[in-house]
Amino acid sequence: MAFNDDENTESEELDVQLFDDLNDDKREQSQNQLEKDKSQQYENDASVAVEAESNDNEEEGDNTSQLIPDLPSQRNIISDLLEENKNMEAEGDKIYIIPKYWFDKLKDPVTADPNELGPIDPSLICKDYDNLILADYNKHPYIPLPESVFLKLYEWYGLAQGSQPVVTFLIYDDESNSLIPDYNWYFFRIHHLTQDGASRNYYPKNTKTCFTMTSLATLKDVLIKAMDYFAAIETNIDATQMNFQIWYVDDPSASHTASILSTLYELNPIQFLSFNAITKITTQLMDKQMKEFTPTSFDFVIETKPKQKSSHWPSNFLIYNNLQSSPGTIGLTNLGNTCYMNSALQCITHIPIFRDYFLYGTFQKEVNEGNPLGYQGYMARAFSDLIQSLFGDNITSTTAYSPSYFKSTLGHFNSMFSGYLQQDSQEFLAFLLDSLHEDLNRIDKKPYVEKPSLPLTANLNDFDVVKRLADDTWKAHLLRNDSVITDLFVAMYKSTLKCPECQNTSVTFDPYNDLTLPLPVASIWHTKVKIFPLNSPPCTLEVELAKTSTYLDLKSYISECTGIKIQNLFGCEIFSHQFYTNYETVESNSQFLPLQELISDQDDVIFYEINISNDEIIVPVLNTKVEENFSRPSLFGVPFFITLSASELDNPCLIRYKLEKCYSNLSGGFIPFPSTEQEEFPTLDDFPLLSAKYPKEALEKYTDVLHYSVPICIDNDKQVRNEEYFKIKILNFKQSIKTINNANDGKQSPAFWVPQTHMNFSKAQDITELLNPITRSLYQYHLSSDDEITSEGLVDTAKNERKLMKVQDSDLESPLSEENISVDKDLDTITPEQEQLGIDNEIDLEEIQETDGNSEEKCEEQPAEVSQTTVLNNNLDHTYNRSTLICPGNVIICEWPATNIQKAFTEDKVINWEHPAPLPNPQLEKLKEQRDKQEERHITLDDCLKLFSKPEILSSNDSWYCPHCKEHRQATKQIELWNTPDILLIHLKRFENQRSFSDKIVDTVFFPITDFDISEHLVYKEDPRGNVYDLIAVDNHYGGLGGGHYTAYAKNANDNKWYYFDDSRVSVTAPEKSIAGSAYLLFYVRRNSHENVVETSLQETIKEAREAHQRKILALEERQKIIYEDNKSDMEDYTDGTDSESSQHAIDVTSNKEVFEDNDIVERPRAAMKTESSMSPTTFGKNTEERRSSDYSNESVEVGEQELDDSNPDGINAARKKLRLLKKVYNRSSPSLPLTCSETNDEQTIETPKNDS
């Protein structure tokens, strides 16, 4: 049946019939009544059931209260009702569907207790109550029951919580000539026709555009529900100010995935006119049931028009408007960090032959939806839609286009581009070309193809042999890869590997679609480091290494320049006068970071020369100063290290001597330190006062201390000239020490460590407080004045001795008395004596043992009792009679008065620790001179191509397996260009990525704009297509790795001018401006050649498509005229508020007009049809508006076979398809498919991303 009024009788326009009702009280009352009816259906049905049962009881004279009968009685009642229904059923009867297993259990005689059945649970068999989407019958079988049977069962057992009754109707089946349940409801989808295909409702509350209804519903019922959906979506439309029209459209010639109807909600006039079937719906068909029409799925297009007489229907657009041709200079809106995509798209879409292939629909014939490696044609169609929007004839002119749909498609198929983070333009372009290639691959079933190769005995000096291998490789490639991308973008590399042992050479060929070229730019890391030699003043060394060099490379470089052994170099970063980073620990980043990331230009890095043996420990030294009016000392200067052997750990005089010697070097030559002035070791005779003080003591055992002690030095005027420039304090740390093995010889290195920052100097203990009286007297001997000299010796220091006795016994023979020993086997607690000494934490014995490497053995040898001032190094086996002053984990604090600092570190010293002397580096100076000469010349594209083909030796990690030697070899590898494609895409490798190091090269590469002859760099130079190229576009990148911006230069084929594309901003420019350090991707096009068979063939195909496109435009214009004749909206069409007679007629401008012709309705015998006020399913206690569809799987929405007790209707796949479409959220304004697909368990929904423009 056609939507036509064959008698041409006058009637109201459809919009008057259907939609003016929305504008008056009658329509509102009708809506309210409908909702009221729906909400009361449960009560009505229940009342009917109860009333019927009551009537039965009255007839039988039973006045007792109603009771649920037993199961045998129930079975009899149900059987009677089923038998009774067979004689009374008619088309339109309600049918209720319940789980078959429940009904079978009810009929089973074995079931004796009604409680075993429980309530009926229809949710097990139904996924969508409103649209009758049933579960897979094979998994969840179901059965249809007459209404009387269901109501009785409902009365006895009720429904499970959260479930609803599943209702359908009996319909007449022509094939079986019987009544069957209507399982496959008709599918309906609505669309909105606007003048530009864009919605005016920017905040839609509802995007559901699909629904189903029974085939017994009238067209009026369907359209009322369609308008309800439309009103829910287009909340901005005021129905009182609008006229409405509805069209039925279809496009049977388009595939499912390609159909605009399957993807769009909003349509523009061009899309509307392009449908093969367009039929206007009029009021004459309102009472027709849907079963009287041939289709089972319908697409309705709704258009609106203000009631002003000057307005026009969008369906008449081409009558009043002309199509706007694109100037080819439309920008692309940045959707949020999408400049990488916009720039690449502008470049590739401005290639004429590639653009026209998509613009005129040539690609449609080559879409390969079945390619498992492709994307079912979605990427190709989304790209075509983008080109249509940028270069096609459009209904409105624009300066910028929002590629939101293309971005959504892209993100759906590649999660890398799904968000709005910054991405690489080259990576995006590589994916785009690959996806287009697979979507347009002409090979349906890819055969297995082995890669051609040459035998070992082949003569590689014969060019014909090599060319034959190249041809075979290309043919093999085409057996699996044949598309427009292959035609235009793909050529081949020649790869040569040569074994260094047997000279065996291997030649292979590989395809490429973009040419990545390295830049001949030196990648250099430059800095200055300080060096503190052992016996000379500090110096600085200027260093240049590759950015990917390691910390060990830096140490080797310093060792080579200074002559210091690498195992004696220890590096640290100094900050705020203290150690900040220890590069020598295994936990340091120096183990894996390149120098570029490890050391910055602002870092103060010092390498200390420390000559140490295995029986020595390294002690860090920090410098503090005491100033007037300051209660606490503060750090100054540069920290350093001294080494002490086992015999030196208890010698305070030797410790001071080593410190003063270091200060003499670091200060630039300050000499007046008392210990450093002595030309020879003093003897006991130089200390007469000591002998007088301790006449009974064997002072010979203090000889090692005495050698570095300073005797009293008095001039003729009896004036003491000896002075103590700084005090020595000891601070203890608990710290695990692990050191890198510098020598790399497998031997254990002594522990090199640095203290933590933010130390508490108040807990540092003066070294004199840790000495016994005799050692302290020797240590302070040179500080005694003439007033302190008496005939009996040194002044009595009993007061100081009493203070010292808190920690030591005065008996020299037993310095470690039991009273002073405080033992904690776990060494985790601090004794009162330790707190007094300022020791932060006792050293963990196990951590000290780590420095030796023999933890278990040394642990057994550790003494059971340990003094708080005596924790011996486990490397040392000596026994001491004096207290050990320095232990592993101790830090020496040298406390300087401010006045002494000015004396020792005077500004007249040209070289000191703050201003090291520069160390000459002749090798570096020579490299600088060579670099300066090279910088005078520019980097050209030829330089990059030469570097690309430069042979290289493979690393040991990337060795080649030689088939002749049967071994992995570090072969010589060379990659050369065999030939080039018609569209040559050159990627300048500006971004370096090695290990964790990344950087960008910003040097300018000079490239030709026209007449680029690449023959010099090709192995196969006789390509008949020619090897001369012209630049067509440039993709630019500004910024660095952390962030940047992409733009594009492109030549517009419409006017042959160059334009600069910066997202939505477009301006005329000169191509020479593209030659800059920002140029990232270069697009070259081969000069036209008559010998280019592939390109010529493609151009002919595109020419035919262009002509077909022009014919299609003319056909659209003719179709528009036909539609306009029955759809006029001019002033003459409106007289006294009524439409003209011509507008009352339905029109059909389709070739398949018979779809809705009357003669398609087949008269068939059927039982008497019951009249229903509404064909909506009955609800039980629920308002229809409160219903919602439960989750369902679109992988198993099928129905079973039809029997009385076993339902399996026809159209198994119909329910699955229906479910998928119902749950689909349609793109509102994009010219193609919805994209974002998310799956959650058994539910799949398709989401449309927002238009961010």
Secondary structure, DSSP 8 states (H G I E B T S, - for coil): --S--TT------HIIIIIGGGGSHHHHHHHHHHHHHHHTHHHHHHHHHHHHHHHHHHHTT--S------HHHHHHHHHHHHHHHHHH--TT-EEEEEEHHHHHHHH-TT---GGGT-SB-GGGTEEETTTTEE--TTTS-EEEEEHHHHHHHHHHH-B-TT---EEEEEEEETTTTEEEE--S-EEEEEEEE-SSS--S-SS-S----EEEE-TTSBHHHHHHHHHHHHHHH-TT--GGGEEEEEEEEE-TTS-TTT-STTTBSEE-HHHHHT-SEEEE--GGGTT-BGGGSS-SEEEEEEEEEESSTT---GGGHHHH---B---S--EE---SS-HHHHHHHHHHHT-HHHHHHHHTTGGGGG--TT-TTS-TTHHHHHHHHHHHHHHS-BSS--SEE--HHHHHHHHHH-GGGTSSS---HHHHHHHHHHHHHHHT-S-SS----------TT--TT-HHHHHHHHHHHHHHHHTT--SHHHHHH-EEEEEEEE-TTT--EEEEEEEESSEEE------EEEEEEEEE-SSS--EEEEEEEETT--HHHHHHHHHHHH---GGGEEEEEEETTEEEEETTSTTSGGGT--HHHHS-TT-EEEEEE----TTEEEEEEEEEEE-TT-SS-EE-S--EEEEEEGGGTT-HHHHHHHHHHHHHHHTTS----HHHH-SS---GGG-HHHHHH-TTS-GGGGHHHHTTS----B-TT--B------EEEEEE---------SS-SS----------SS--GGG-EEGGGGS-HHHHHHHTGGG--GGG-BTTBS---HHHHHHHTTTS-S-TT-SS-GGG----TT--S--HHHHHHT--S---HHHHHTTTS-HHHHHHHS-S--BTTB---TT-----SS-----TTEEEEEEEEHHHHHHHS-TT-SSSSSS-EE---HHHHHHHHHHHHHTTS-EEHHHHHHHHT--EE--GGG-EEETTTTEEE--EEEEEE----SEEEEEE--EEEETTEEEE----EE--SS-EE-GGGBS----TT-SEEEEEEEEEEEE-SS-EEEEEEEEETTTTEEEEEETTEEEEE-GGGG-STTEEEEEEEE---TT-HHHHHHHHHHHHHHHHHHHHHHHHHHHHHHHHHTS--SGGGEETTEE-GGGGS--B--S-GGGG-GGG------------S--S---SS--GGG-------TTS----B--SSS-B-S-HHHHHHHHHHHTB--BSS-SS---EEEEETTEEEEE------
